[in-house]
Amino acid sequence: MKEIGAIIILNYNNYFQTIEAINYAIEQEGNNSIIVVDNNSSDGSYEILTNENFNKDRVHVIKSDFNGGYSCGNNLGIKYIESLSIDIDYVCIMNPDVQFTKNDTIINLWRKMYKNHLSGITGLQITNDMLVFNNISWMLPRYKDLTLNNLGFLKKKISSIYYKELRVNTDHVALVDVMPGCFFMMNHSDFKKIGLFDENVFLYNEENILGYRAKNLNLRYGISLEDFYIHNHSDKLKELEELKERIRNKKISYKSQMYYAKNYLKIGCIKTIILKLTMIFNLMIEIPMKHLFKKNSKSEKIKYE
């Protein structure tokens, strides 16, 4: 077991947080190359990251000629490490807002993935100091799940994609269908079998597509309940407090969802129309109403304080 891996960190107009992520990655045990992909940032990120005092033999900063989104950027990083002719065992996908509290997280995950014959593994995700069980992992969404989850008033009552229980082995590893895209590890050769990320989606649903492809190839994913990482998602949540940004973000998500439904779940015309209607209802009615309710609630709170 060589324990040689590549950690891919995708940056877009966020060099400060990316530098923090690089330092977390450097501190991790194991023989890891760190590939930082600047997704054609407009804030001078590439120049700043290139000029940082990192070990250039270990930290490689490359730039994409265009912003092709999450899938395209991460694929560029994986292909770059392959072009160096380094025989890597695993690839870690790590968002800039991911942090570690222990230096052995990645090496522990690799050993568990190897021992349990898994193609991919992740740990517990602590998001903004909260352990949100729906963020840890989930079952592969079917068509019914997509339509129900698009309707927020039903989602809370019928959340069929989220695990209510997990069967855990003696290594404290449980099998799951889908791993969250902010941080996970994949066996490099199995990642190539899957075909890396589907670059037809710009953002969102990449994890579902990977999970679908893995399941079709009888490849297994796992989650270690002994290892965790921190996902500092507060900046994104602040952005989504603005109604215009939330709707824009949701439209991108729904475009990817429709691609997943059509190209992987192979839905027909009638199901496409129904799915589209759930998206329209959410965008035009549910999201504005929730935003208004939340805004009024905040106003009332300020009024009585």
N, C-alpha and C positions, 0 to 999 in steps of 0.2 A: 504494500500500500504506500504509494509515493507521497500522497498528500500535497500535490502541487495543484494550485488553483488560480483562477482569475476572478477578481472582484471588479464588476462593471458599475461605475457611477455615472449617471446621466445628468448633465448640468444644462439648465436653461435660465439665463439671467439671474443666477443665484450663487455666485461664486463664494460668498462668505460662508453660506451653509455647506457648500460643496467642500471647501477647505477643511471644515470641521469633520465632515464625513471621511475625507481622505485620511486625516489623522487617526480617526477611530479604526479605519481599515489597516493602517500601518501597524497599529498596536496589537492587532490580532495575531495569534500564534499561527504557524504554518508557513509554507513557502508560497506566498500569494503575490502575483503580479496585480497591480491596480491600474485599471484602464479608465481614464476619465474622458468621457465623450462630451464635448461642448456642442449642443444642438443648434449651432448658428445663432448664438446669443447676440443681442444688440447693445449690451452694457459693458463690453470690453472684457467679458469673462475669460475668453480664451487667452488673451495676452496676460491677464493677471494670474491665471492658473499656471500658465507656462513659465512665468517668471518667479513662481514660488520656489522656495529652497527645499524641494523634495529630492530624494534619491532618484535620479533620472533612469537608473537601471531597473528600478522597481515601479516607479510611478510614471505612467505614459499618458500624456495629455494630447488628445487628437481632436480634430474639429470636423463636423459635418458641413457640407456645402449648403445645406438647407435644413430647415426644421421639419423632419418627417414624422415627428411624434415619438412616443415612448418605444414602440416596437422597432421602428427603423433605427433609432439612436442606439438602443441596446444591441441590436444585431450588428451594427457597425463596430461596436466595442468587441464583441465576440469574434467577428471576422478579423479584426486587427490582431488580436492575440494569436489567432491561427496563422496569420501571415508571418509571425515571428518564428514559426516552426517550433513552438514550445509544446511539448506533450503534456497538456493539462488534464487533470482528473475531473475537476469540477469547475462550474461557473457559478458565482454568486451575483445575483442582481440586487443592487443596494441603492435605494433612493437617497438623495442628499440629506433628507430629514430623518434618517435612521441613525440611532446611536446604540452603543454597546456599553454595558457596565462591567463586563468581564472580558478578559483577553483571550479566553479559550472558546468563545461561542461558536465561531466558524469551524474550528477543528473538531469540536465535540459533535457538531451537526454532521460533518463529513464522516466521522467514524461510525455514527449511528446509521447514516445512509448506506455506508459500505456494509456494515454488519447485518442490516436488515434487508439487503438487496433491493433498495429503493432507487427510483430514478430521480426523485426530488424530495426535498425536506425543508421544513421551515420550523420556526419556534413560536412561542407565545408572543403576541403583539400587544405591547402596552401603549395605547394611544392617548396622548395628553394626560398621563397619569391614571388612565382608566383601562381595566381589562374588559374590553367589549367582546363578548363571545362571538358575535356575528362577524367580527373582523379577523378572527383567528384562521378560519378556513370555512369552506362550505361545500355543499353537494353540487354536482354539475346541474346547472339550470335547464329545465325542460321548457317547452313552449308555455305550458300552463303557469310555470313559475314566473316567467318573464311578464306575462300579462297581469298576474296578481300583484307582483312587486312594483309594477308601474302605478298601481292604484294604492296610494298611501294609506287610505282608510281600511283597506283589506290586508295590506302588508303586515300590520301589527297583529292582526288576528290570525292570518294564515301565512306564516313565514316558513314554507316547506323546504327551502334550500338550506336552512341552518340546522346544524347538528344539535339534537337534544341530549345526546350521549355519545361517547366515543369508547371503543374497546381498546384498552391500553395493554401493551405487552410488558415483559419484564425490563425492557430498556426504557420504559416510559414513553414509548412511541405508539401513536395511533395512526391508522390509515385514513386518508382524506381524498376527496375528489379534486379539490381546487385549492391552490395556495395563493395567498395575497401577493400582489405584484410589487409591493414596496420593499420586501426582502424575502428571498428564498434562494435555495441552492439546487442546482441540477447537475447530475452526472453528465459530463461533457459529451460523451458518445451518444447517450440517450437524447440529449438536447438536439444533437444533429439529426438523429433518427426522426424526431418530431418535426424538424424543419425550422428550428428556432422560432422567433415570433412571426406572426402573420402581419406583414407590413401594410396590409389593406386597412387596418384600423389605426387611427391616429392616437387615440387615448381611450381607455376603458375597455373592458371585456377581453383584454389580452390573456388574463388568467384563465377565463372560461374556455377560450380557444385552445390554450395549451393543455388544459385539463381534458378537453374533448379529444384532442389528438393523442394524448398519453393513454387514455382509456381505450381508444380504438386499437392501440398497439399493445395492450395488456401491460402497460408500464404503471408502476405504483408510486404514489406520493405518500409522504408521512409528515407528521408534526411531532416534534419533541416537546413534551410537557415539562422537561427539566431545564430547557434553555429558552431564553427570551431576549427580545430586543425592544428598544423604545422608539416609537414612531411619533416624532414631534410635529404634529399635523396642525398646529394652532394657526399658522399663517394662512393656510388654505381655508380653514374654517372661517377666518375673519373675512376673507375675500367673498365667501359664499353668503355672508350676511347681507350683501347688496343684491337686490332682486334681479337686476339686469345681469350681473355676473352669474348668479345661480341658474338663471334660465339659459344663458349662453353655455354654461358648463353642462347642463342637462341635455341640451341639444347635441353636443358632441358625444355624450354618453349614449344617447338614443340612436345616433347614426351607427355607432359601433355595435349596439345591441341588435339593430336590424340586420346588419351584415352577418353577425353570428347566427341569427335566427334563419336567415335565408340560405347561407352557405354551409352551415354545419347542421342545423336542425332540419333543413330542407323543407321549410314551411311553404304552403301554396298560397294562392291569391286571397282566399277568404281569411285565412289565419293572418296574412300580412295586413289586411285591412283592419282586422280586430286589434292587432298589436299596435298599428298606427293610431287608432282611435284612443287606446289607453295612453299613448304618449301625448296626444293632443290634449286630452282631459287633464293630465298631470301638469302640462306646461301652461295651459290657459286658465285652469280653474284652481287646482289644488295648490300649486306653488304660490301663486299670488295671494290666495286666501290664507295660507299658513304664514306668509310673510306679513300680511296685514295684521293677523292675530298676534303674532310675536311682537310687532311694532307697538301695537296698542297695549299689550301686556307690559312692555318696558316703560311706556309712558305712564301707565297707572302706577307702576312701582316707584318711579321717580316722583310722581305727584304726592304719594303718601309717605315718602321717606323724610 
